[in-house]
Amino acid sequence: MFQKNQIVTLHVICNAKETELQKLDDKSYKLKIKALPIAGKANKQIVEIFKDLGYNIKIIKGEKSNNKLIQFL
């Protein structure tokens, strides 16, 4: 699904009932997560979700935003 060094845009919706990853187009995804955007909890959950899927990621841009740019390592 994702390739090494691929960079994608991720729109994050926090405080959702379920965790869900939805493809918008080739380089854009929407991710619903249960965590609240407080003290980096949402970013930690994003990293864990992708780690559970078998991917290591780095948040390049958008640490404090709902719109993030992530790179697969």
PERA-V13811 format. One line per field, one symbol per residue. psi: psi as a letter, one per 20 degrees, with the letter a starting at -180 (. if undefined). burial: I if it has 9 or more other C-alpha atoms within 8 Angstrom, else O. A space follows every 10 residues. Layout:
# PERA-V13811
psi = ???
burial = ???
This chain:
# PERA-V13811
psi = gqqpjppqpo oporkqhqpp pppgahjpqp ppqhqqlpkj hghghgghgh hhijpprpog qkhkrhoqoq pp.
burial = OOOOOOIIII IIIIIIOOIO OOOOOOOIII IIIIIOIOOO IIIOIIIOOI IOOOIIIIII OIOOOIIIII IIO
